[in-house]
Amino acid sequence: MRLPELKITRTGLFILVVLFILTFSALWIRVLPLLTLNTDILNIVAMDDPMYNLRQTEQMLAHFPQYAWFEAMTLFPTGQAIPWGPLFIWLSSAMCIITGASTRSEIIEVSLWLPPILGALMVPAMFVLVRKAWDWKAGIFAAGLIAV
């Protein structure tokens, strides 16, 4: 079986280069604050939602890939069935398992990389979506807007 030859045009090469630059810059501007953290990493995430996500990630790491669909700590004193999906928690737990993060600070360090990575992956996804609806120029424009 022979694969067809790849025909790379100037426009295609231009699109690839621009998408690579936009994706890298989107990742860079989202990772830059992460690289300048102080030594106490818990200070950066010690708010309500990040701590809740951390607790859910720790629960899922203990029982991977099971997700706790009931949360006893919300809606005190009765608890609450969780109405949102487990994708973010599952992805951060999978990243922690892949990297071997097991302590709380390691879990935080690994999980803090997930939003910048997902933000950078939005650039080519937005390009493909808008290119399907309009054309490649509008796709590049949309990718540039979502990058910043």
C-alpha positions as CSV (number, residue, x, y, z in Angstrom):
1,M,0.0,0.0,0.0
2,R,1.5,3.3,-1.1
3,L,0.6,6.6,0.6
4,P,-0.3,9.5,-1.6
5,E,2.3,12.2,-1.9
6,L,1.8,15.2,0.4
7,K,1.2,18.3,-1.6
8,I,2.2,21.2,0.5
9,T,1.4,24.6,-1.1
10,R,2.7,28.0,0.0
11,T,-0.7,28.7,1.6
12,G,-0.6,25.4,3.5
13,L,2.9,26.1,4.7
14,F,2.0,29.6,5.7
15,I,-1.1,28.3,7.7
16,L,1.1,25.7,9.5
17,V,3.7,28.2,10.4
18,V,1.2,30.8,11.7
19,L,-0.7,28.2,13.6
20,F,2.5,26.9,15.2
21,I,3.5,30.4,16.2
22,L,0.0,31.2,17.6
23,T,-0.2,27.9,19.5
24,F,3.3,28.4,21.0
25,S,2.6,32.0,22.0
26,A,-0.8,31.0,23.5
27,L,1.0,28.4,25.6
28,W,3.8,30.8,26.5
29,I,1.5,33.6,27.8
30,R,-0.4,31.1,29.9
31,V,2.7,29.4,31.3
32,L,4.6,32.5,32.0
33,P,2.8,33.2,35.3
34,L,3.3,29.6,36.3
35,L,7.0,29.8,35.9
36,T,7.3,32.8,38.2
37,L,5.6,31.3,41.2
38,N,6.9,31.7,44.7
39,T,8.1,28.7,46.7
40,D,4.7,28.0,48.3
41,I,2.7,26.7,45.5
42,L,-0.4,26.3,47.6
43,N,-0.8,30.1,47.9
44,I,-1.5,30.4,44.2
45,V,-4.4,27.9,44.3
46,A,-5.8,28.5,47.8
47,M,-9.2,29.7,46.7
48,D,-12.5,27.9,46.7
49,D,-12.7,26.3,43.2
50,P,-9.0,25.3,42.9
51,M,-9.0,23.7,46.3
52,Y,-12.2,21.9,45.5
53,N,-10.8,20.7,42.2
54,L,-7.6,19.6,44.0
55,R,-9.7,17.6,46.5
56,Q,-11.6,15.9,43.7
57,T,-8.4,15.2,41.9
58,E,-7.0,13.5,45.0
59,Q,-10.2,11.5,45.3
60,M,-10.0,10.4,41.7
61,L,-6.3,9.5,42.1
62,A,-7.1,7.2,45.0
63,H,-9.9,5.5,43.0
64,F,-8.9,6.1,39.3
65,P,-10.9,6.1,37.0
66,Q,-13.9,6.3,39.3
67,Y,-15.5,9.7,39.8
68,A,-17.3,10.7,43.0
69,W,-20.7,11.7,41.7
70,F,-21.8,12.6,45.3
71,E,-20.1,15.4,47.2
72,A,-20.6,15.3,51.0
73,M,-18.7,18.6,51.5
74,T,-21.0,20.8,49.4
75,L,-24.5,21.9,50.4
76,F,-23.8,21.2,54.0
77,P,-25.2,19.2,55.9
78,T,-26.8,16.9,53.4
79,G,-24.3,16.9,50.5
80,Q,-25.1,17.2,46.9
81,A,-25.0,15.1,43.7
82,I,-22.4,16.8,41.4
83,P,-24.2,18.4,38.4
84,W,-21.1,19.0,36.3
85,G,-19.0,16.6,34.3
86,P,-15.7,15.0,35.4
87,L,-13.5,15.8,32.3
88,F,-11.2,18.4,33.9
89,I,-10.7,16.2,37.0
90,W,-10.2,13.1,34.9
91,L,-7.6,14.9,32.7
92,S,-5.7,16.3,35.7
93,S,-5.8,12.9,37.4
94,A,-4.5,11.1,34.2
95,M,-1.7,13.7,34.0
96,C,-0.8,13.0,37.6
97,I,-0.7,9.3,37.0
98,I,1.4,9.6,33.9
99,T,3.9,11.9,35.6
100,G,3.9,10.0,38.8
101,A,2.7,12.9,41.0
102,S,1.5,11.6,44.4
103,T,2.1,14.2,47.0
104,R,-0.2,17.3,47.3
105,S,2.5,19.7,46.0
106,E,3.3,17.4,43.0
107,I,-0.4,17.1,42.2
108,I,-0.7,20.9,42.2
109,E,2.4,21.4,40.1
110,V,1.2,18.9,37.5
111,S,-2.4,20.0,37.5
112,L,-1.4,23.7,37.0
113,W,-0.1,22.8,33.5
114,L,-3.5,21.5,32.3
115,P,-5.3,24.9,31.7
116,P,-2.4,26.3,29.7
117,I,-2.2,23.2,27.6
118,L,-5.9,23.2,27.0
119,G,-5.8,26.9,26.1
120,A,-3.0,26.3,23.6
121,L,-5.0,23.4,22.0
122,M,-7.9,25.8,21.5
123,V,-5.9,27.6,18.8
124,P,-5.8,24.9,16.1
125,A,-9.3,23.7,17.2
126,M,-10.7,27.2,16.6
127,F,-8.9,27.4,13.3
128,V,-10.4,24.2,12.0
129,L,-13.8,25.1,13.2
130,V,-13.9,28.6,11.6
131,R,-12.2,27.3,8.4
132,K,-15.0,24.8,8.0
133,A,-17.6,27.6,8.5
134,W,-15.9,30.4,6.4
135,D,-12.4,30.1,5.0
136,W,-8.7,29.8,6.1
137,K,-8.3,33.6,6.5
138,A,-11.1,33.8,9.0
139,G,-9.7,30.7,10.7
140,I,-6.3,32.4,11.2
141,F,-8.0,35.5,12.5
142,A,-10.1,33.4,15.0
143,A,-7.0,31.5,16.0
144,G,-5.2,34.7,16.6
145,L,-8.0,36.1,18.7
146,I,-8.3,32.9,20.9
147,A,-4.5,32.8,21.3
148,V,-4.6,36.1,23.3
